[in-house]
Amino acid sequence: MTMERAFSGLMGLFSLFLVYLAIGYVAPIAYDPIGPRPYPILIFSLTALLTLVIAFRPARFTKVIDLGYNNVVLRNLVLCVSTLLIYSLIFEPLGFVVATTLMCFAVGLLFAGNPIKSLIFSVVISIALYVLFDIALDVILPLGILSGIMG
């Protein structure tokens, strides 16, 4: 219970800091009259409000929750966070398709997936997401080592 309150309090304070930063945000190009500023202010304000409610709610509204952490779960959590950190580091050099394939494959194996099925899914979802972002949403993603083939 104490850990939940401490985490919620820290998250609430961090959200308030992000609200402060969002208030001063000015976009170089605004497509509508109010601009992009209200969205982050609204999201971070709601996050701050709800996390502070969790942090300061009366004890009678709480109950002990057994999260079932054991060594295997903690190991997988650490490996998943490590995978995401590595993904952020290899995203530009290797490109979206290769980096996302590797990350999806690693996370699939962490969740006890079949290696062949995880590899097939990883390749398919990486290419599908690249096509979605590049064609449908017109978001430019790095090609990395595939720039000679695809670009």
DSSP file (Angstrom, degrees, kcal/mol; ACC not computed):
  #  RESIDUE AA STRUCTURE BP1 BP2  ACC     N-H-->O    O-->H-N    N-H-->O    O-->H-N    TCO  KAPPA ALPHA  PHI   PSI    X-CA   Y-CA   Z-CA
    1    1 A M     >        0   0    0      0, 0.0     4,-2.2     0, 0.0     5,-0.2   0.000 360.0 360.0 360.0 -42.9    0.0    0.0    0.0
    2    2 A T  H  >  +     0   0    0      1,-0.2     4,-2.5     2,-0.2     5,-0.2   0.891 360.0  51.5 -64.3 -38.7    2.8    2.4    0.9
    3    3 A M  H  > S+     0   0    0      2,-0.2     4,-2.7     1,-0.2     5,-0.2   0.899 108.6  51.6 -64.9 -40.3    4.5    1.7   -2.4
    4    4 A E  H  > S+     0   0    0      2,-0.2     4,-2.4     1,-0.2    -2,-0.2   0.915 112.6  45.4 -62.3 -43.5    1.3    2.4   -4.3
    5    5 A R  H  X S+     0   0    0     -4,-2.2     4,-2.5     2,-0.2    -2,-0.2   0.902 113.7  49.1 -67.6 -41.0    0.8    5.7   -2.6
    6    6 A A  H  X S+     0   0    0     -4,-2.5     4,-2.5     2,-0.2     5,-0.2   0.935 113.7  45.7 -65.0 -45.8    4.5    6.8   -3.1
    7    7 A F  H  X S+     0   0    0     -4,-2.7     4,-2.7     1,-0.2     5,-0.2   0.925 114.1  48.6 -63.4 -44.3    4.4    5.9   -6.8
    8    8 A S  H  X S+     0   0    0     -4,-2.4     4,-2.4    -5,-0.2    -1,-0.2   0.895 111.4  50.2 -64.1 -39.8    1.1    7.7   -7.3
    9    9 A G  H  X S+     0   0    0     -4,-2.5     4,-2.3     2,-0.2    -1,-0.2   0.923 112.7  46.0 -64.0 -44.0    2.3   10.7   -5.5
   10   10 A L  H  X S+     0   0    0     -4,-2.5     4,-2.5     2,-0.2    -2,-0.2   0.905 113.1  49.8 -64.4 -41.1    5.5   10.9   -7.5
   11   11 A M  H  X S+     0   0    0     -4,-2.7     4,-2.3    -5,-0.2    -2,-0.2   0.887 110.4  51.2 -64.9 -38.1    3.5   10.3  -10.7
   12   12 A G  H  X S+     0   0    0     -4,-2.4     4,-2.1     2,-0.2    -2,-0.2   0.915 111.2  46.8 -64.4 -43.3    1.1   13.1   -9.7
   13   13 A L  H  X S+     0   0    0     -4,-2.3     4,-2.0     2,-0.2    -2,-0.2   0.902 112.8  49.5 -65.7 -40.5    4.0   15.5   -9.1
   14   14 A F  H  X S+     0   0    0     -4,-2.5     4,-2.1     2,-0.2    -2,-0.2   0.892 109.9  51.6 -64.9 -38.9    5.6   14.6  -12.4
   15   15 A S  H  X S+     0   0    0     -4,-2.3     4,-2.1     2,-0.2    -2,-0.2   0.887 107.9  51.8 -65.4 -38.7    2.3   15.1  -14.2
   16   16 A L  H  X S+     0   0    0     -4,-2.1     4,-2.2     2,-0.2    -1,-0.2   0.897 108.6  51.4 -63.9 -38.9    2.0   18.6  -12.6
   17   17 A F  H  X S+     0   0    0     -4,-2.0     4,-2.1     1,-0.2    -2,-0.2   0.903 109.1  50.3 -62.3 -40.8    5.5   19.4  -13.8
   18   18 A L  H  X S+     0   0    0     -4,-2.1     4,-2.5     2,-0.2    -2,-0.2   0.840 107.4  53.9 -67.4 -32.5    4.4   18.3  -17.3
   19   19 A V  H  X S+     0   0    0     -4,-2.1     4,-2.0     2,-0.2    -1,-0.2   0.923 107.7  51.4 -62.9 -43.7    1.3   20.5  -17.1
   20   20 A Y  H  X S+     0   0    0     -4,-2.2     4,-0.9     1,-0.2    -2,-0.2   0.910 112.5  45.3 -59.3 -43.5    3.7   23.4  -16.3
   21   21 A L  H  < S+     0   0    0     -4,-2.1     3,-0.4     1,-0.2    -1,-0.2   0.887 111.3  53.1 -66.8 -38.7    5.8   22.6  -19.3
   22   22 A A  H >< S+     0   0    0     -4,-2.5     3,-1.1     1,-0.2    -2,-0.2   0.809  99.7  62.1 -69.4 -29.3    2.8   22.2  -21.6
   23   23 A I  H 3< S+     0   0    0     -4,-2.0    -1,-0.2     1,-0.3    -2,-0.2   0.874 106.6  45.5 -63.8 -35.8    1.4   25.6  -20.6
   24   24 A G  T 3< S+     0   0    0     -4,-0.9     2,-0.3    -3,-0.4    -1,-0.3   0.419  86.8 120.4 -86.8   2.4    4.4   27.2  -22.1
   25   25 A Y    <   -     0   0    0     -3,-1.1     2,-0.4    -4,-0.2    12,-0.1  -0.505  37.4-178.7 -74.3 129.8    4.4   25.1  -25.3
   26   26 A V        -     0   0    0     -2,-0.3     9,-0.0    10,-0.1    -2,-0.0  -0.983  18.4-142.2-129.0 119.8    4.1   27.1  -28.5
   27   27 A A        -     0   0    0     -2,-0.4     3,-0.1     1,-0.1    10,-0.0  -0.579  10.8-136.5 -80.7 141.3    3.9   25.2  -31.7
   28   28 A P  S    S+     0   0    0      0, 0.0     2,-0.4     0, 0.0    -1,-0.1   0.828  95.3  29.4 -65.7 -30.5    5.7   26.7  -34.7
   29   29 A I  S    S-     0   0    0     -3,-0.0     2,-0.5     0, 0.0     0, 0.0  -0.993  70.9-170.3-132.4 125.9    2.8   25.8  -37.0
   30   30 A A        -     0   0    0     -2,-0.4    -4,-0.0    -3,-0.1     0, 0.0  -0.969  10.3-168.7-118.5 128.4   -0.8   25.6  -35.8
   31   31 A Y  S    S+     0   0    0     -2,-0.5    -1,-0.1     3,-0.0     3,-0.0   0.636  75.9  37.1 -89.6 -15.4   -3.5   24.2  -38.0
   32   32 A D  S >  S-     0   0    0      1,-0.1     3,-0.6     0, 0.0     0, 0.0  -0.898  92.0-103.0-133.0 165.1   -6.4   25.3  -35.8
   33   33 A P  T 3  S+     0   0    0      0, 0.0    -1,-0.1     0, 0.0    -3,-0.0   0.834 118.2  42.4 -60.1 -36.8   -7.1   28.4  -33.7
   34   34 A I  T 3  S-     0   0    0      1,-0.2     3,-0.5     2,-0.0    -3,-0.0   0.698  99.1-153.5 -86.5 -16.1   -6.4   26.9  -30.3
   35   35 A G    <   -     0   0    0     -3,-0.6    -1,-0.2     1,-0.2    -5,-0.1  -0.157  38.7 -56.6  76.5-172.7   -3.3   24.9  -31.5
   36   36 A P  S    S+     0   0    0      0, 0.0     3,-0.4     0, 0.0    -1,-0.2   0.432 108.5  92.8 -87.5   0.6   -1.9   21.7  -30.0
   37   37 A R  S  > S+     0   0    0     -3,-0.5     4,-1.5     1,-0.2     5,-0.2   0.867  74.6  59.4 -67.0 -40.2   -1.4   23.0  -26.4
   38   38 A P  H  > S+     0   0    0      0, 0.0     4,-2.8     0, 0.0     5,-0.2   0.837  96.3  62.4 -63.0 -32.5   -4.8   22.0  -24.8
   39   39 A Y  H  > S+     0   0    0     -3,-0.4     4,-2.6     1,-0.2     5,-0.2   0.960 107.6  39.1 -62.1 -53.8   -4.3   18.2  -25.5
   40   40 A P  H  > S+     0   0    0      0, 0.0     4,-2.6     0, 0.0     5,-0.3   0.882 115.8  54.0 -64.5 -33.5   -1.2   17.7  -23.3
   41   41 A I  H  X S+     0   0    0     -4,-1.5     4,-2.0     2,-0.2    -2,-0.2   0.937 111.9  44.5 -62.8 -44.3   -2.6   20.1  -20.7
   42   42 A L  H  X S+     0   0    0     -4,-2.8     4,-2.4     2,-0.2     5,-0.2   0.937 115.6  46.3 -64.6 -48.0   -5.8   18.0  -20.5
   43   43 A I  H  X S+     0   0    0     -4,-2.6     4,-2.3    -5,-0.2    -2,-0.2   0.935 116.4  43.3 -62.7 -47.6   -4.1   14.6  -20.4
   44   44 A F  H  X S+     0   0    0     -4,-2.6     4,-2.5    -5,-0.2    -1,-0.2   0.834 112.5  53.6 -71.1 -30.8   -1.4   15.6  -17.8
   45   45 A S  H  X S+     0   0    0     -4,-2.0     4,-2.7    -5,-0.3    -1,-0.2   0.932 111.1  45.6 -66.3 -45.2   -4.0   17.4  -15.7
   46   46 A L  H  X S+     0   0    0     -4,-2.4     4,-2.6     2,-0.2     5,-0.3   0.906 113.2  50.3 -63.4 -40.9   -6.2   14.3  -15.6
   47   47 A T  H  X S+     0   0    0     -4,-2.3     4,-2.4    -5,-0.2     5,-0.3   0.930 112.4  47.4 -62.2 -44.7   -3.2   12.1  -14.9
   48   48 A A  H  X S+     0   0    0     -4,-2.5     4,-2.2     2,-0.2     5,-0.2   0.932 113.2  48.4 -62.0 -46.3   -2.2   14.4  -12.0
   49   49 A L  H  X S+     0   0    0     -4,-2.7     4,-1.9     1,-0.2    -2,-0.2   0.944 115.1  42.9 -60.1 -50.2   -5.7   14.5  -10.6
   50   50 A L  H  X S+     0   0    0     -4,-2.6     4,-1.9     1,-0.2    -1,-0.2   0.867 114.3  49.2 -70.4 -36.3   -6.2   10.8  -10.6
   51   51 A T  H  X S+     0   0    0     -4,-2.4     4,-2.1    -5,-0.3    -1,-0.2   0.874 111.6  49.7 -71.0 -34.0   -2.8    9.8   -9.3
   52   52 A L  H  X S+     0   0    0     -4,-2.2     4,-2.0    -5,-0.3    -2,-0.2   0.844 107.7  54.6 -71.6 -31.5   -3.1   12.3   -6.5
   53   53 A V  H  X S+     0   0    0     -4,-1.9     4,-0.7    -5,-0.2    -2,-0.2   0.926 110.3  46.6 -62.9 -43.6   -6.5   10.9   -5.7
   54   54 A I  H >< S+     0   0    0     -4,-1.9     3,-0.5     1,-0.2    -2,-0.2   0.902 112.8  50.2 -63.5 -40.3   -4.9    7.4   -5.4
   55   55 A A  H 3< S+     0   0    0     -4,-2.1    -1,-0.2     1,-0.2    -2,-0.2   0.852 121.4  31.3 -68.1 -34.5   -2.1    8.8   -3.3
   56   56 A F  H 3< S+     0   0    0     -4,-2.0    -1,-0.2    -5,-0.1    -2,-0.2   0.226  85.4 125.4-113.4  14.7   -4.3   10.6   -0.8
   57   57 A R  S << S-     0   0    0     -4,-0.7     5,-0.0    -3,-0.5    -3,-0.0  -0.393  70.8 -92.6 -71.8 153.0   -7.4    8.4   -0.7
   58   58 A P    >   -     0   0    0      0, 0.0     3,-1.6     0, 0.0    -1,-0.1  -0.292  29.8-120.2 -64.6 150.4   -8.6    7.2    2.7
   59   59 A A  G >  S+     0   0    0      1,-0.3     3,-1.6     2,-0.2    -2,-0.1   0.751 107.5  70.3 -64.2 -24.9   -7.3    3.8    3.8
   60   60 A R  G 3  S+     0   0    0      1,-0.3    -1,-0.3     3,-0.0    -3,-0.0   0.702  94.4  56.8 -69.4 -16.2  -10.9    2.4    4.1
   61   61 A F  G <  S+     0   0    0     -3,-1.6     2,-0.3     2,-0.0    -1,-0.3   0.287  99.4  76.8 -93.8  10.0  -11.2    2.5    0.3
   62   62 A T    <   -     0   0    0     -3,-1.6     2,-0.3    -4,-0.0    -3,-0.0  -0.807  55.3-169.9-119.3 159.3   -8.2    0.3   -0.3
   63   63 A K        -     0   0    0     -2,-0.3     2,-0.3   -62,-0.0    -3,-0.0  -0.978  36.5 -94.5-142.4 155.9   -7.5   -3.3    0.0
   64   64 A V        -     0   0    0     -2,-0.3     2,-0.5     1,-0.0    -2,-0.0  -0.529  38.0-158.6 -73.1 130.8   -4.3   -5.3   -0.1
   65   65 A I        -     0   0    0     -2,-0.3     2,-0.8     2,-0.0     3,-0.1  -0.954   9.1-147.0-115.4 123.8   -3.5   -6.6   -3.6
   66   66 A D        -     0   0    0     -2,-0.5    -2,-0.0     1,-0.2     0, 0.0  -0.809  11.2-170.7 -89.1 110.7   -1.2   -9.6   -4.1
   67   67 A L        -     0   0    0     -2,-0.8    -1,-0.2     2,-0.0    -2,-0.0   0.591  31.7-129.8 -80.0 -10.7    0.6   -8.9   -7.4
   68   68 A G        +     0   0    0      1,-0.2     2,-0.3    -3,-0.1     5,-0.2   0.807  38.6 176.7  70.3  29.4    2.1  -12.3   -7.4
   69   69 A Y        +     0   0    0      4,-0.1     2,-0.3     3,-0.1    -1,-0.2  -0.501   6.2 159.5 -69.0 131.2    5.7  -11.2   -8.1
   70   70 A N     >  -     0   0    0     -2,-0.3     4,-2.5     1,-0.0     5,-0.2  -0.800  57.1 -85.5-135.8-177.0    8.2  -14.0   -8.2
   71   71 A N  H  > S+     0   0    0     -2,-0.3     4,-2.2     1,-0.2     5,-0.2   0.863 125.4  51.5 -63.1 -36.4   11.7  -14.3   -9.6
   72   72 A V  H  > S+     0   0    0      2,-0.2     4,-2.3     1,-0.2    -1,-0.2   0.931 111.9  45.9 -67.2 -45.1   10.4  -15.3  -13.1
   73   73 A V  H  > S+     0   0    0      2,-0.2     4,-2.3     1,-0.2    -2,-0.2   0.924 114.3  47.8 -64.1 -45.0    8.0  -12.3  -13.3
   74   74 A L  H  X S+     0   0    0     -4,-2.5     4,-2.3     2,-0.2    -1,-0.2   0.891 111.1  51.5 -64.2 -38.9   10.6   -9.9  -12.1
   75   75 A R  H  X S+     0   0    0     -4,-2.2     4,-2.5    -5,-0.2    -1,-0.2   0.922 111.0  47.8 -63.1 -43.6   13.2  -11.3  -14.5
   76   76 A N  H  X S+     0   0    0     -4,-2.3     4,-2.4     2,-0.2    -2,-0.2   0.868 110.2  52.3 -66.8 -36.0   10.7  -10.9  -17.4
   77   77 A L  H  X S+     0   0    0     -4,-2.3     4,-2.4     2,-0.2     5,-0.2   0.933 111.5  46.0 -63.4 -45.1    9.9   -7.3  -16.4
   78   78 A V  H  X S+     0   0    0     -4,-2.3     4,-2.4     1,-0.2    -2,-0.2   0.908 114.1  48.6 -64.3 -41.8   13.6   -6.4  -16.3
   79   79 A L  H  X S+     0   0    0     -4,-2.5     4,-2.4     2,-0.2    -1,-0.2   0.870 110.7  51.3 -66.7 -35.9   14.2   -8.1  -19.7
   80   80 A C  H  X S+     0   0    0     -4,-2.4     4,-2.1     2,-0.2    -2,-0.2   0.927 111.9  45.6 -67.3 -44.3   11.1   -6.4  -21.2
   81   81 A V  H  X S+     0   0    0     -4,-2.4     4,-2.2     2,-0.2    -2,-0.2   0.900 113.2  51.1 -64.3 -40.1   12.3   -2.9  -20.1
   82   82 A S  H  X S+     0   0    0     -4,-2.4     4,-2.7    -5,-0.2    -2,-0.2   0.904 108.2  52.4 -62.9 -40.7   15.8   -3.7  -21.3
   83   83 A T  H  X S+     0   0    0     -4,-2.4     4,-2.4     1,-0.2    -2,-0.2   0.912 110.0  47.9 -61.1 -43.3   14.4   -4.8  -24.7
   84   84 A L  H  X S+     0   0    0     -4,-2.1     4,-2.0     2,-0.2    -1,-0.2   0.871 111.2  50.9 -66.9 -36.3   12.5   -1.5  -25.0
   85   85 A L  H  X S+     0   0    0     -4,-2.2     4,-1.3     2,-0.2    -2,-0.2   0.933 111.8  46.5 -65.1 -45.6   15.7    0.4  -24.0
   86   86 A I  H  X S+     0   0    0     -4,-2.7     4,-2.1     1,-0.2    -2,-0.2   0.891 109.1  56.6 -63.1 -38.7   17.7   -1.4  -26.6
   87   87 A Y  H  X S+     0   0    0     -4,-2.4     4,-1.1     1,-0.2    -1,-0.2   0.907 105.2  50.9 -58.5 -42.9   14.9   -0.8  -29.2
   88   88 A S  H  < S+     0   0    0     -4,-2.0     4,-0.4     1,-0.2    -1,-0.2   0.818 112.1  48.0 -66.4 -28.3   15.2    3.0  -28.6
   89   89 A L  H  < S+     0   0    0     -4,-1.3    -2,-0.2    -3,-0.2    -1,-0.2   0.821 117.9  38.2 -80.9 -31.5   18.9    2.8  -29.1
   90   90 A I  H  X>S+     0   0    0     -4,-2.1     4,-2.1     1,-0.1     5,-0.6   0.464  89.7  96.2 -97.9  -1.2   18.8    0.7  -32.4
   91   91 A F  H  X5S+     0   0    0     -4,-1.1     4,-1.2    -5,-0.2     8,-0.2   0.920  92.4  32.1 -57.9 -50.8   15.7    2.4  -33.9
   92   92 A E  H  45S+     0   0    0     -4,-0.4    -1,-0.2     2,-0.2    52,-0.1   0.933 120.0  48.0 -77.6 -45.7   17.6    4.9  -36.1
   93   93 A P  H  45S+     0   0    0      0, 0.0    52,-0.2     0, 0.0    -2,-0.2   0.927 125.5  28.9 -63.3 -42.6   20.7    3.0  -37.0
   94   94 A L  H  <5S-     0   0    0     -4,-2.1    51,-0.8    50,-0.2     4,-0.4   0.728 112.5-124.7 -88.5 -22.3   18.9   -0.2  -38.0
   95   95 A G     X< -     0   0    0     -4,-1.2     4,-2.2    -5,-0.6     5,-0.3  -0.128  27.8 -73.3  96.0 163.8   15.7    1.4  -39.1
   96   96 A F  H  > S+     0   0    0     46,-3.3     4,-2.7     1,-0.2     5,-0.3   0.921 125.0  48.7 -61.8 -48.3   12.1    0.9  -38.1
   97   97 A V  H  > S+     0   0    0     45,-0.4     4,-2.0     2,-0.2    -1,-0.2   0.937 117.3  38.9 -64.4 -49.0   11.4   -2.4  -39.8
   98   98 A V  H  > S+     0   0    0     -4,-0.4     4,-2.3    45,-0.2    -1,-0.2   0.933 118.9  47.1 -68.5 -45.9   14.5   -4.2  -38.5
   99   99 A A  H  X S+     0   0    0     -4,-2.2     4,-2.4    -8,-0.2    -2,-0.2   0.905 114.1  47.3 -63.7 -41.9   14.4   -2.7  -35.0
  100  100 A T  H  X S+     0   0    0     -4,-2.7     4,-2.7    -5,-0.3     5,-0.2   0.873 110.3  53.1 -69.1 -36.3   10.7   -3.4  -34.6
  101  101 A T  H  X S+     0   0    0     -4,-2.0     4,-2.2    -5,-0.3    -2,-0.2   0.940 112.0  45.2 -61.2 -46.9   11.1   -7.0  -35.9
  102  102 A L  H  X S+     0   0    0     -4,-2.3     4,-2.4     2,-0.2    -2,-0.2   0.911 114.8  47.7 -63.8 -42.7   13.9   -7.6  -33.3
  103  103 A M  H  X S+     0   0    0     -4,-2.4     4,-2.5     2,-0.2     5,-0.2   0.933 113.1  47.0 -66.2 -45.5   11.9   -6.0  -30.5
  104  104 A C  H  X S+     0   0    0     -4,-2.7     4,-2.4     1,-0.2    -1,-0.2   0.887 112.6  50.8 -63.5 -38.5    8.7   -7.9  -31.3
  105  105 A F  H  X S+     0   0    0     -4,-2.2     4,-2.1    -5,-0.2    -1,-0.2   0.929 111.4  47.1 -64.1 -45.3   10.5  -11.1  -31.6
  106  106 A A  H  X S+     0   0    0     -4,-2.4     4,-2.0     1,-0.2    -2,-0.2   0.915 114.2  46.4 -64.2 -42.9   12.3  -10.6  -28.2
  107  107 A V  H  X S+     0   0    0     -4,-2.5     4,-1.7     2,-0.2    -1,-0.2   0.881 109.8  55.2 -68.1 -36.6    9.0   -9.7  -26.4
  108  108 A G  H  <>S+     0   0    0     -4,-2.4     5,-2.3    -5,-0.2    -1,-0.2   0.903 109.3  46.8 -60.7 -41.1    7.2  -12.6  -28.1
  109  109 A L  H ><5S+     0   0    0     -4,-2.1     3,-1.6     3,-0.2    -1,-0.2   0.860 107.2  57.6 -68.6 -34.8    9.9  -15.0  -26.6
  110  110 A L  H 3<5S+     0   0    0     -4,-2.0    -1,-0.2     1,-0.3    -2,-0.2   0.859 104.4  52.3 -62.5 -34.1    9.6  -13.3  -23.2
  111  111 A F  T 3<5S-     0   0    0     -4,-1.7    -1,-0.3    -5,-0.1    -2,-0.2   0.083 125.8-103.6 -90.8  24.5    5.9  -14.1  -23.2
  112  112 A A  T < 5 +     0   0    0     -3,-1.6    -3,-0.2     1,-0.2    -2,-0.1   0.823  64.8 164.1  62.1  37.5    6.7  -17.8  -24.0
  113  113 A G      < -     0   0    0     -5,-2.3    -1,-0.2    -6,-0.1     3,-0.0  -0.451  48.7 -93.9 -81.6 158.4    5.8  -17.6  -27.6
  114  114 A N     >  -     0   0    0      1,-0.1     4,-3.0    -2,-0.1     5,-0.2  -0.555  34.3-133.3 -66.8 129.4    6.7  -20.2  -30.2
  115  115 A P  H  > S+     0   0    0      0, 0.0     4,-2.1     0, 0.0     5,-0.2   0.874 103.3  47.1 -58.1 -39.9   10.0  -18.9  -31.9
  116  116 A I  H  > S+     0   0    0      2,-0.2     4,-2.4     1,-0.2     5,-0.2   0.941 115.7  44.2 -67.6 -46.8    8.8  -19.5  -35.4
  117  117 A K  H  > S+     0   0    0      1,-0.2     4,-2.7     2,-0.2     5,-0.2   0.887 113.2  52.2 -64.9 -38.4    5.4  -17.9  -34.9
  118  118 A S  H  X S+     0   0    0     -4,-3.0     4,-2.4     2,-0.2    -1,-0.2   0.902 110.7  47.9 -64.0 -40.6    7.0  -15.0  -33.0
  119  119 A L  H  X S+     0   0    0     -4,-2.1     4,-2.3    -5,-0.2     5,-0.2   0.928 113.1  47.0 -66.4 -45.2    9.4  -14.4  -35.9
  120  120 A I  H  X S+     0   0    0     -4,-2.4     4,-2.5     1,-0.2     5,-0.2   0.942 114.8  46.6 -61.9 -47.3    6.6  -14.6  -38.5
  121  121 A F  H  X S+     0   0    0     -4,-2.7     4,-3.1     1,-0.2     5,-0.3   0.910 110.8  53.5 -60.8 -42.3    4.4  -12.2  -36.5
  122  122 A S  H  X S+     0   0    0     -4,-2.4     4,-1.9    -5,-0.2    -1,-0.2   0.914 111.7  43.9 -60.9 -44.8    7.3   -9.8  -35.9
  123  123 A V  H  X S+     0   0    0     -4,-2.3     4,-2.2     2,-0.2     5,-0.2   0.935 116.5  46.8 -65.8 -46.3    8.2   -9.5  -39.6
  124  124 A V  H  X S+     0   0    0     -4,-2.5     4,-2.7    -5,-0.2    -2,-0.2   0.933 114.5  45.4 -64.1 -46.8    4.5   -9.1  -40.6
  125  125 A I  H  X S+     0   0    0     -4,-3.1     4,-2.5    -5,-0.2     5,-0.2   0.867 111.9  52.9 -68.3 -34.6    3.6   -6.6  -38.0
  126  126 A S  H  X S+     0   0    0     -4,-1.9     4,-2.0    -5,-0.3    -1,-0.2   0.935 113.7  41.6 -64.5 -46.4    6.8   -4.5  -38.7
  127  127 A I  H  X S+     0   0    0     -4,-2.2     4,-2.5     2,-0.2    -2,-0.2   0.909 115.2  51.1 -67.9 -41.4    6.1   -4.3  -42.4
  128  128 A A  H  X S+     0   0    0     -4,-2.7     4,-2.5    -5,-0.2    -2,-0.2   0.915 111.9  46.8 -63.2 -42.6    2.4   -3.6  -41.8
  129  129 A L  H  X S+     0   0    0     -4,-2.5     4,-2.7     2,-0.2     5,-0.3   0.883 111.1  52.4 -66.7 -37.3    3.1   -0.8  -39.3
  130  130 A Y  H  X S+     0   0    0     -4,-2.0     4,-2.9    -5,-0.2     5,-0.3   0.938 111.8  45.6 -63.5 -44.8    5.7    0.7  -41.7
  131  131 A V  H  X>S+     0   0    0     -4,-2.5     4,-2.7     2,-0.2     5,-1.0   0.915 112.8  51.6 -63.5 -42.8    3.2    0.7  -44.5
  132  132 A L  I  X>S+     0   0    0     -4,-2.5     5,-2.0    -5,-0.2     4,-0.5   0.949 116.5  38.6 -58.4 -50.7    0.5    2.1  -42.3
  133  133 A F  I  <5S+     0   0    0     -4,-2.7     6,-3.3     3,-0.2    -2,-0.2   0.905 121.7  43.0 -68.9 -41.2    2.7    5.0  -41.0
  134  134 A D  I  <5S+     0   0    0     -4,-2.9    -2,-0.2    -5,-0.3    -3,-0.2   0.928 129.1  21.1 -74.4 -45.5    4.4    5.7  -44.4
  135  135 A I  I  <5S+     0   0    0     -4,-2.7    -3,-0.2    -5,-0.3    -2,-0.1   0.940 131.2  33.8 -90.8 -54.8    1.4    5.5  -46.7
  136  136 A A  I  <<S+     0   0    0     -5,-1.0    -3,-0.2    -4,-0.5    -4,-0.1   0.919 132.9  25.7 -72.9 -43.9   -1.7    6.0  -44.7
  137  137 A L  S   <S-     0   0    0     -5,-2.0    -1,-0.2    -6,-0.2    -3,-0.2   0.563  93.2-133.8 -99.7  -9.5   -0.4    8.5  -42.1
  138  138 A D        +     0   0    0     -6,-0.3     2,-0.5     1,-0.2    -4,-0.2   0.870  50.5 151.7  57.3  40.7    2.4   10.0  -44.1
  139  139 A V        -     0   0    0     -6,-3.3     2,-0.5    -7,-0.1    -1,-0.2  -0.905  43.5-132.7-102.3 124.8    4.9    9.7  -41.2
  140  140 A I        -     0   0    0     -2,-0.5    -6,-0.0    -3,-0.1    -7,-0.0  -0.664  26.1-173.2 -82.4 122.8    8.5    9.3  -42.2
  141  141 A L        -     0   0    0     -2,-0.5     2,-0.1   -11,-0.1   -44,-0.0  -0.870  32.0 -98.2-113.5 149.1   10.2    6.5  -40.4
  142  142 A P        -     0   0    0      0, 0.0   -46,-3.3     0, 0.0   -45,-0.4  -0.419  23.9-163.1 -68.7 138.7   13.9    5.7  -40.6
  143  143 A L    >   +     0   0    0    -48,-0.3     3,-2.0     1,-0.2   -45,-0.2   0.709  22.8 176.4 -91.4 -24.3   14.9    2.9  -42.9
  144  144 A G  G >   +     0   0    0      1,-0.3     3,-1.6     2,-0.2   -49,-0.2  -0.326  69.9   2.0  59.7-127.1   18.3    2.4  -41.5
  145  145 A I  G 3  S+     0   0    0    -51,-0.8     3,-0.4     1,-0.3    -1,-0.3   0.625 131.0  61.6 -71.5 -12.5   20.1   -0.5  -43.1
  146  146 A L  G X>>S+     0   0    0     -3,-2.0     4,-3.1   -52,-0.4     3,-0.7   0.352  72.0 101.2 -92.1   5.8   17.2   -1.1  -45.5
  147  147 A S  H <>5S+     0   0    0     -3,-1.6     4,-1.0     1,-0.3    -1,-0.2   0.825  79.9  52.9 -63.1 -30.3   17.6    2.4  -47.1
  148  148 A G  H 345S+     0   0    0     -3,-0.4    -1,-0.3    -4,-0.2    -2,-0.1   0.801 117.5  37.1 -72.4 -28.2   19.4    0.9  -50.1
  149  149 A I  H <45S+     0   0    0     -3,-0.7    -2,-0.2    -4,-0.2    -1,-0.1   0.899 131.2  23.6 -88.6 -47.6   16.6   -1.7  -50.7
  150  150 A M  H  <5       0   0    0     -4,-3.1    -3,-0.2     1,-0.1    -2,-0.1   0.737 360.0 360.0 -95.8 -25.2   13.4    0.3  -49.8
  151  151 A G     <<       0   0    0     -4,-1.0    -3,-0.2    -5,-0.6    -1,-0.1   0.442 360.0 360.0-105.7 360.0   14.4    3.9  -50.3
